[in-house]
Amino acid sequence: MRMTLEREKEKQVPPFGRNDKENVGRNDKEGFGRNDKGAFGRNDKATCGLNDKETFHSNDRSQLWTRISATAGTAVWAGVAVLARVGIARVGAIELLFLFAPLVIVPLGMELGRGMGACGRLDGLGRRLQPFGAGLAVVAMLLPPGSTAGVLAFGWCVVCFVVAGAGMLHLISAAWGDAGGGARATLVSLAIDFARIDLAVGGAWLVASRLGMRPMGIQEPIGLLTAVHFHFAGFATAMIAAATLRFARERGLGRGLNLLVPFVVGMPFVVAAGFVISPVLKMVAAGVFSISVAGLAVFLRACGRRADDRTVRVLLQTSAVAVFVAMILAGIYVVADFLGSDALTIPQMARTHGILNSVGFCLPGLLGWLVEGSGRDQ
């Protein structure tokens, strides 16, 4: 009789043997498995509306898809880089820098967002479409600017719009829930929403660049650099900031980071506006953004030192050092550009700041938080 009662009690224990307030070992304020009032409104018994068995299968499929997509994307990107080096493919450093985003960075960033709750239908559709859109972006970049290149680039833009649509819908639902006394959006979820919206802006600028358009009189390579800006400084950086904030809050490091994250997430839009509105605004916004990301690097390194997994510690601290140096270069370039100096040219920035930011910061930063997140699921 006693054994029967114990079995009945075990059946009532929620997944992972924890109660509702401790789903995946964390409470509402500690993220990654929060309840309806936590990040992205996930409930306790299921992740994104799935039960335990479905969640594990969904995680496995999504992680496998991301690995295949990012690995294949890396191979394609390396192949294009080799072809460019030997003179077969007519792409420069800025074009290669951009292609690293749809081929490698975006699939990793979407998977990181999924782990933090960005797993609606539109997000899933975006993940499935990503390899095809990235492939079209590669072909568009290999062609000279014109209608054909622009139409192909729109294939990637569709992926960006789908993911951004998911972010917009969540922002609207969170605002509606807040007004109605329902689930409120957290700073982590807001950062992820704005990261996804960044992709729409970057995708639109890619299409304009490949069509050969000059919106608001902006000349190339500034148009393509704006697409690069919103994929790396916007999408990837905001995703890393969201994951850093989530981890920092769990380890008691989040107080100062709460003030930095809104600047990290919002300043890319202000910097882009500065190119159109005022050189002074561009210089000030870029300076504030550089300082904010440098501050994020400090927290990223601190979080990396406290991570349990050695691989995570190495990846996050590498990411932090790289972006700190990249932001110093960005600050020098902004001042030099405002003063009309050629101390750092755009091609030089692409080869230094661009590589540090994309390969040195975004890639290990996303990988580090993905490894840390996968360790939570085990």
N, C-alpha and C positions, 0 to 999 in steps of 0.2 A: 504493500500500500504506500509506504514511504517513497519507494523508488518510483512509483507511478506519479506521485505528486511532484517529485523532483523533475521528472521528464516534462510534466505539464508546465512547470515554471521555466524550464529551459526553452520551451517553445515560445514563451512570451518574451524572451530576451531579444531585443532588436539586433540587427546585423552587427557583427564583430563583437557581440557580447557586451555592448555598452548601452547605457540608457539614452533617452532622447537628448539629454543635455550634453552628452559626451560623444556624439557621433564622430567616428574616426578619432576619438580621443581628444576632441577640442570642443570648447563651448562656442556660444554665439559670437563672442567678441574675438575669437581666435582663428576664424577663417577656415577654409578648405573643408567643407562639410558643415557649414553653418545652417541654421534653420531658416524659416521663411523670412525672418527679420534680418538675417545676415546677408552676406554677399550673394547677389543674383537670386535671392529668394528661393534657394534650394530647401526642400524639406528634409527631415531627419531620416526617414525610412528609405529614401531613394535619392539618387543623384540624377537630376534632369528628368525626373518622372519615371525612372527605371527601378526595378527591384534589384536585389543584390546580384543575382545570377546574371541578369541582363546588363547590369552596370559593369561587371567584370568583363563580360564578352564585348561590350561596347568599348570599354577602355582598351582591351587587347587589339580589337580591330582598328581603332583610331590610332593607337600608338604604332601599329605595324604599317598602316597607311602613311603616317608621318615619316617613319624611318625610310620607307621605300621612296617616298616623294622627295625628301630632303637629300637622301643619298644619290638618287638619280639626278636631282637638280645640281648637286655639287659636281657630278661627273660631266654634265652638260656644260656647266659654267667653266670648268677647267678646260674642256675641249674648245669652247669658244675663245678662251684666253690664249690657248696655244695657237689656234688659227689666226688670231689677231697678231700674235707675236711674230709669226712667220710671214705675215702680210696677206694671207688669204682672205680673212674676214676684215672688213673695213669698220672696225669699232675701236673707239678710243678708251681711255681710262674711265671717263665718266659713264660711258655706255656700259662698260663692264661692271662698274660700281653699281649701277642701277640693276642690272640683270641678277646680281647676287641676291637682291631682295625677293623677287617673285620665285626664284628657283630654290632658295635655301632659307632665308630669314622669315618670310611670311608663313610657310608651312610650320616652322618651329614655333613662331609666335601664336599662330592659331591653336596649336596643340597646347601651348602653355595657357592660353585663354580658356580652352575647354576644361583643363584641369582646375581652373578657378571658377568655373560655372558658365562660361560662354558656350553653351551647347544646345542652343535652340535649333529649329529646323533650318533657318537660314544659315546659321554657322555650319551645320553639317553639309548643306548644299555647297557652301563656299569651299570647304575642305575637299569635297569631291571634284569640284570644278578647277581647283587651284593648279594641278599639273597641266591641264589643257590650256588654261589661260596663260600660264608661264611659258609654255611652248610657243604660243602665238606671240608673246612678247619678245621672245628670242628672235623669231623670224622677222618681226617688225623692226627690230633693232639692226638686223643685218641688211635690210633694204634701205635705200635712200629715202629721205622724207618725202611724203606724198600721200595720195589717197589710199593706195594699197597698204602702205605701212600704217597709216592711221586706222584703217578698218581692222587690220590684224591686232594693233595695239588695243583696240576697243574690246577684244576678247579678254584681255587682262583686266580692263576697266570694269567689265561685267562682274568678274570675281570680286573686285574691290567694292563695287556697289552692293553686291549681295551681303558681304561681311559688314559693310557700313550700315546697311539697312537693319541688320540684327542689332547693332549698337544703338541706332536711333530708336527702334521699337522698344528696347529695354529702357532707354532714357525716358521715353514717354510713359511707359508703364510704371516706372519707378516714381516719376513725378505725379502720376495719377494716384498711385498707391499712397504716396506721402500726403497728398491733399485729402484723401479719403480715410486717413488713419491706418493705412495698410503698411506693407513692407516698405521701408525706406532704403534708398540707395546708399551704399557705403562709399567711402573714398576709393577703396580698392575697385569696386564695381564701376564707379564713374571713370576711373583711369582706363579700365579695359574698354568701356564704351567709347571714350574719346580716341583710344588707340585704333579701334575699328573704323571710326569715322575718318581718321587720318588717311586711311587707304583710299577712300573715295576721292579725296583731294589729290593725292598722289597719282591715282589712276587717270583722273581727268587731265592732269598736266602732262602725263605721258602721251595721251592721245593728241593733245594740242601740239606737243613737240614733234611727234611723228607725222602729223599732218602738215607740218611746216608753218603752223599758225604763230602769230605774234600777239597774244592777248595783252591788251593794255600797253602795247608797244614794247613788251619785254622780249629781248633778243635771246637767241641761243648763245651759250649753253645754259643760261639762267632758267629757261623753261624746263629743260631736262633736270637741272639741279634741284628745281623745286619738287619734281617728282621724287628724286632721290631723298630730299629733305623730309618729305612726309612719310616715306617708307621706313627710314632709319631713325631720324631724330624724332619723328612723330610716332609711328606705330610701334616699332621695336623698343624704343626707349620707354614709352608709356607702359608697355607690357612688363618690361623689366622692373620699372618703378612700382607697378602694382604688386608683383610677386615679392619684391623687396619689402614693401610696406606690410604685406600680410605676414611675412616671416618676422620682421622687426617687432611687430605688435606682440607676437607670441613670445618673443624673448625679452620684452620690456625695453625695446630700443626705438619705439615708433613715435615718441613725442615730437622730436625735431623734424622727423621725416613727414609728419602730417602737414607741416608748413611748406616743405619743399615740393612735395608731389604736385600740388596744383600748378606751380610754376613750371615744373618739368612737363606737365601735360598740356598746359595752355599756351606757353610761350612760342612753340613752333608756328601757331596760327598768327601770332603778333609779328614774329620775324618775317613771315611771308607777306603780311600786310605792309610791312615797312618798305618792301621793294617797290610798292605801288604808291604809298602815301608820302613817305618822308625818309630821307637818308638818316636823319637823326633818330627817328623811331626805329629804323632797322638796326642802327648801332646800339641803342639802349636795350632793345628787346633781345638782340643777339647776346649782349653782355650779360643781361639777367639770366637768359637761358643757359649760357656757359657756366655761370656761377652756380646755378641750380643743379645742373647735371654734375658739376664737380662735387657739390655737396652730396648728391646721390651716390657718387663714387665712394665717398667716405663711409656712408652707411652700408653700401654694398660690400665693401671690404670688411667692415665690422661683422656683418651678417655671415660673410664667407668664413671668417675665423671661428664663428660659433656653430657652423654646420657640422653635423655628425659624420657625414661621408667625406672621405679624403678627396675624392674626385670633385665633389661640389666645392670644397674649400679652394682647390686649385683653380677651377674654372671661374668662380666668382671673384677671387682676388686678382686673377689675370685680367678679367673684364674691368675691374675697378681701376687698376693702374693704367690700362690702355685708354679708357675714356677720360681720365684725369689729364693725361698728356694731350689727348685730342682736344680737350676744351681749352687748354692753354694756347694751342695753335689757333683754335677758332677765335679766341680773344685777340690774339695778335693780328690775325687777318682782318677782323672787324675794324679795329682801330686804323690799320694801314689802309684799308679800303676807304674809310671815311676821310682820311687825310690825303688820299690820292696817291699813296705810295705803292710801289711794286715790290715791296719786301717779300710778300707772299702772293703769288699769282694763283688763279683758279686751277690750272693744271697741277701746280705744286701742291695745292691743298687737296686735290683729288688723290694724289699719290701718297700723301702723308696723313692728313686729318681723315680723309675718306677711308683709307685702309685701316687706320687705328679704330675708327668708329664702327666700321662694318665687321671686319674680321677680328679685330682686337677686343671690341666691346660687345656688340650685339650678338655675335655668334657664341662666344663662351658664356655670356650672360644668360641667354635663352637656354643654352644647353645645361648650364649649372642649375637653374631653377627647374628645368624638366627632370633632371636626375633627382633633385631633392624631392620633387613632387611624386615621382615614381616610387621613391623609398617610403613615402607615407602610405601608399596603396598596398604595400606588401605586409 
